[in-house]
């Protein structure tokens, strides 16, 4: 017996599925395995194999995609780390899968299948002293996003996973496919993606900037379709769609997505965040427009794409309330309505 031998070795049968097949050297020592035992079992032609430093696969032959993901996360756990109460993402500490592997777990059809990936990107705190090795590429962050649990694994949110994936890609078509699927597939808002790309300082790459322009156009078109559906499905009065407002013989007041002239109520899709992280000019312009219209007595209802998708009935109620309340307000000055 030596100091590393546990007094009461624990059997492996209490583990199940992938946690039974992929273990760290620390876990194996806790189950009574010595360093010599590990070396013997991992010899060429042996029953086990070492996937990563300190991480072992307890069967011969290729690792499955699930085993590779589990091994990549287990590699990031400090050798002295023993979670007292593992959280909902399992015993992986703060690490989470990101990049193309995360997008595959989020069921992106434009992302390569997991087994086709040479590398699995794992997001870890910047303070971790680890190196990328084997099929694991470590990405570091000062502040980690809140992981989502997918198939029992901690996975970065779609917008963050997209930014981490795009940072490694040079194929403009692949970048555009991923960004388009994110919005068209309802995985996340276009503005959330652009915020992450701005945070990662990726918007200066021409092929990414072009893809972002297409992404924002896609996001706005989808949001407009949702607004049309909201008006139709909740029996709101038909507005004038996509118009510009102007004072008679005066300056342009701004463009709105929907306008009810008899009630002096406008609705605008709030694409705030489209260029956050750059100069905020877009949002400042939108704020000034809203303030100007409301000073004239025109009520402006701002609706986000997310609320249109997830709470259309609530948004319709907000618009209806504004329309009904117009009867109790002072009449707004006459404005010229022009097609946008």
C-alpha positions in Angstrom: 0.0 0.0 0.0 1.2 3.5 -0.8 -0.1 7.0 0.1 -2.1 7.2 -3.1 -3.9 3.9 -2.5 -7.4 4.5 -1.2 -8.3 2.7 2.1 -11.7 1.6 0.6 -11.6 1.3 -3.1 -15.0 2.0 -4.7 -16.3 -0.2 -7.5 -17.1 1.2 -10.9 -20.5 -0.4 -11.3 -22.3 2.7 -9.7 -21.3 4.7 -12.8 -23.3 4.6 -15.9 -23.1 5.3 -19.6 -20.3 7.7 -20.7 -19.3 8.4 -17.1 -18.4 4.7 -16.8 -16.3 4.7 -20.0 -14.3 8.0 -19.5 -12.6 8.7 -16.2 -9.7 10.9 -15.0 -6.6 9.5 -13.4 -7.8 10.9 -10.0 -11.1 9.0 -10.3 -9.3 5.8 -11.2 -7.0 6.2 -8.2 -10.1 6.6 -6.0 -11.3 3.3 -7.4 -8.1 1.5 -6.5 -6.1 1.8 -9.7 -2.3 2.5 -9.3 -0.1 4.2 -11.9 1.3 0.9 -12.8 -2.1 -0.6 -13.4 -3.0 2.3 -15.7 0.2 1.9 -17.7 -0.4 -1.8 -18.0 -4.0 -1.4 -19.2 -3.1 1.4 -21.7 -0.2 -0.5 -23.3 -0.5 -1.0 -27.1 -3.2 -3.5 -27.7 -4.4 -3.1 -24.1 -8.1 -2.8 -23.0 -7.9 0.9 -22.2 -6.4 4.0 -23.8 -5.4 7.5 -22.8 -7.5 10.1 -24.7 -6.0 13.2 -23.1 -3.5 13.9 -20.4 -5.1 12.5 -17.2 -8.2 11.3 -19.0 -8.7 7.6 -20.0 -11.1 5.7 -22.2 -12.0 2.3 -20.6 -12.4 0.4 -23.9 -10.3 -0.1 -27.0 -11.2 1.3 -30.4 -12.3 4.8 -31.5 -14.1 7.1 -29.0 -17.7 8.0 -29.7 -18.6 11.7 -30.1 -20.2 11.6 -26.6 -17.0 10.2 -25.1 -14.9 12.8 -26.8 -17.1 15.6 -25.5 -17.0 14.2 -22.0 -13.3 13.7 -22.1 -12.7 17.3 -23.3 -14.7 18.6 -20.3 -13.0 16.2 -17.9 -9.6 17.4 -19.1 -10.4 20.9 -17.8 -11.1 19.8 -14.2 -8.2 20.6 -11.8 -6.6 17.3 -10.6 -7.4 18.3 -7.0 -11.0 19.4 -7.9 -13.8 17.4 -6.2 -17.2 19.0 -6.5 -19.1 18.8 -3.3 -22.5 19.1 -5.0 -22.2 18.9 -8.8 -24.5 21.4 -10.5 -27.1 20.7 -13.2 -24.3 20.5 -15.9 -22.5 17.7 -14.0 -19.0 17.6 -12.5 -17.3 19.8 -15.0 -16.6 22.9 -13.0 -17.1 26.1 -15.0 -16.0 24.7 -18.4 -18.5 24.5 -21.3 -18.5 23.3 -24.9 -18.4 26.1 -27.4 -17.7 26.7 -31.1 -18.8 24.3 -33.8 -19.2 21.4 -31.3 -21.7 23.5 -29.3 -23.6 24.4 -32.5 -23.8 20.7 -33.4 -25.3 20.0 -30.0 -27.7 22.9 -30.5 -28.8 20.9 -33.7 -27.4 23.3 -36.3 -27.7 21.5 -39.7 -25.0 23.8 -41.2 -22.4 22.8 -38.5 -20.3 19.6 -39.2 -21.3 16.5 -37.3 -19.4 16.0 -34.0 -17.4 13.0 -35.3 -16.1 15.1 -38.2 -14.6 17.8 -36.0 -10.8 17.6 -35.5 -11.1 19.9 -32.5 -13.6 20.4 -29.7 -13.6 24.0 -28.4 -14.0 24.3 -24.6 -14.6 27.7 -22.9 -12.8 28.1 -19.5 -12.0 30.9 -17.2 -8.9 33.0 -18.1 -7.3 32.1 -14.9 -7.0 28.3 -15.7 -3.5 27.2 -16.4 -4.1 24.7 -19.1 -3.0 24.2 -22.6 -4.8 23.1 -25.7 -3.9 19.5 -26.4 -5.0 16.6 -28.6 -8.5 17.2 -29.9 -9.2 19.9 -27.3 -8.8 23.6 -28.0 -9.2 25.8 -25.0 -10.8 29.3 -25.3 -10.5 31.6 -22.4 -12.8 34.4 -21.1 -12.7 36.9 -18.3 -16.5 36.4 -17.8 -18.2 33.2 -18.8 -21.7 33.1 -20.1 -24.3 31.1 -18.4 -24.1 27.6 -19.8 -27.1 25.7 -21.1 -27.5 22.0 -20.5 -27.8 20.0 -23.7 -27.8 16.2 -23.6 -26.4 16.5 -20.0 -23.4 18.6 -21.0 -22.7 22.3 -20.3 -22.9 24.2 -23.6 -22.3 27.8 -24.4 -25.4 29.8 -25.5 -25.9 29.9 -29.3 -24.7 33.5 -29.8 -21.5 32.9 -27.9 -20.9 29.5 -29.6 -21.4 31.2 -33.0 -18.8 33.9 -32.2 -16.3 31.3 -31.0 -16.9 29.2 -34.2 -16.8 32.2 -36.6 -13.5 33.3 -35.1 -11.9 30.1 -36.4 -13.4 30.1 -39.8 -12.2 31.7 -43.0 -14.8 30.3 -45.4 -17.3 33.2 -46.0 -20.0 30.9 -47.2 -19.8 28.7 -44.1 -19.9 31.8 -41.9 -23.0 33.1 -43.7 -24.8 29.7 -43.5 -24.2 29.5 -39.7 -25.4 33.1 -39.0 -28.4 32.7 -41.2 -29.5 29.4 -39.6 -29.1 31.0 -36.2 -31.8 33.6 -37.0 -33.9 31.7 -39.5 -34.0 28.6 -37.2 -35.1 30.7 -34.2 -32.0 29.8 -32.2 -31.4 33.4 -31.2 -31.9 37.0 -32.1 -29.7 38.6 -34.8 -28.8 41.4 -32.4 -27.5 38.9 -29.8 -25.2 37.4 -32.4 -23.9 40.8 -33.5 -23.2 41.8 -29.9 -21.1 38.7 -29.5 -19.3 39.3 -32.7 -18.6 42.9 -31.7 -17.4 41.7 -28.3 -15.0 39.3 -30.0 -13.8 42.2 -32.3 -14.7 40.2 -35.4 -16.8 42.8 -37.2 -13.7 44.2 -38.9 -13.3 41.2 -41.1 -14.9 42.0 -44.4 -16.5 38.6 -45.0 -18.0 38.7 -41.5 -19.3 42.2 -41.9 -21.0 41.2 -45.2 -22.6 38.2 -43.4 -23.8 40.4 -40.6 -25.5 42.8 -43.0 -27.4 39.9 -44.5 -28.1 38.6 -41.0 -29.6 41.9 -39.8 -31.8 42.1 -43.0 -32.9 38.5 -42.3 -33.7 39.3 -38.7 -35.7 42.4 -39.6 -37.7 40.5 -42.3 -38.6 37.8 -39.9 -39.6 40.3 -37.3 -41.8 42.2 -39.8 -43.5 38.9 -40.7 -44.2 38.2 -37.0 -45.6 41.7 -36.6 -48.0 41.2 -39.6 -49.1 37.9 -37.9 -49.6 39.7 -34.6 -51.9 42.3 -36.1 -53.8 39.6 -38.1 -54.1 36.9 -35.4 -55.2 39.3 -32.6 -57.7 41.3 -34.7 -55.9 44.7 -34.4 -57.0 47.4 -36.8 -54.9 47.3 -40.0 -52.1 50.0 -39.9 -50.1 51.6 -42.7 -47.0 49.5 -43.0 -43.4 50.7 -43.4 -44.0 54.4 -43.7 -42.1 57.7 -43.1 -43.7 60.5 -41.1 -43.1 64.1 -42.0 -44.5 67.5 -40.9 -46.4 69.3 -43.7 -43.7 71.3 -45.5 -41.3 70.5 -42.7 -38.6 68.0 -41.8 -38.7 64.2 -41.9 -39.8 62.8 -38.5 -38.6 59.3 -39.1 -39.7 55.9 -40.4 -41.9 53.5 -38.5 -42.8 49.9 -39.2 -46.6 50.4 -38.6 -48.7 53.5 -38.1 -52.4 54.0 -37.2 -53.1 57.6 -38.4 -56.6 57.8 -36.8 -55.1 57.1 -33.4 -51.6 58.7 -33.8 -50.0 55.4 -32.7 -46.8 54.0 -34.2 -45.2 50.6 -33.7 -41.5 50.0 -34.3 -39.4 46.9 -34.3 -36.7 47.4 -31.7 -33.4 46.2 -33.3 -31.4 47.8 -30.4 -28.0 46.1 -30.1 -27.5 45.7 -33.8 -24.4 47.8 -33.5 -23.8 47.8 -29.8 -20.1 47.7 -29.0 -19.3 50.0 -31.9 -20.6 53.5 -31.4 -24.2 53.2 -30.4 -25.2 55.7 -33.1 -28.1 53.6 -34.3 -29.7 53.4 -30.9 -29.2 57.1 -30.3 -30.9 57.9 -33.5 -33.8 55.7 -32.7 -34.1 57.3 -29.2 -34.2 60.8 -30.7 -36.8 59.8 -33.2 -39.1 58.3 -30.5 -38.7 61.4 -28.2 -39.5 63.7 -31.1 -42.6 61.8 -32.1 -43.9 61.5 -28.6 -43.4 65.3 -28.0 -45.7 65.7 -31.0 -48.3 63.5 -29.3 -47.7 60.3 -31.3 -47.4 57.2 -29.2 -44.6 54.9 -30.2 -44.8 51.3 -29.1 -41.4 49.5 -29.4 -41.6 45.7 -29.9 -38.5 43.4 -29.9 -38.3 40.4 -32.2 -38.0 38.1 -29.2 -41.3 39.4 -27.7 -43.0 39.1 -31.0 -42.0 35.5 -31.2 -42.5 34.5 -27.5 -45.3 36.8 -26.3 -47.2 38.0 -29.3 -50.5 38.2 -27.4 -49.0 40.4 -24.8 -47.6 42.7 -27.4 -50.9 42.9 -29.2 -52.5 43.9 -25.9 -50.0 46.7 -25.5 -50.8 48.0 -29.0 -54.5 47.7 -28.4 -54.2 49.7 -25.1 -52.3 52.5 -26.9 -55.0 52.6 -29.6 -57.8 52.8 -27.0 -56.0 55.4 -24.9 -55.7 57.7 -27.9 -59.3 58.8 -27.4 -58.3 60.4 -24.1 -55.3 62.3 -25.4 -55.1 65.7 -27.1 -55.2 65.2 -30.9 -51.7 65.0 -32.4 -50.8 67.5 -35.1 -51.4 66.4 -38.7 -48.4 64.6 -40.2 -47.8 63.5 -43.8 -47.5 59.8 -44.2 -45.2 58.6 -47.1 -44.3 55.1 -48.2 -40.8 54.1 -47.0 
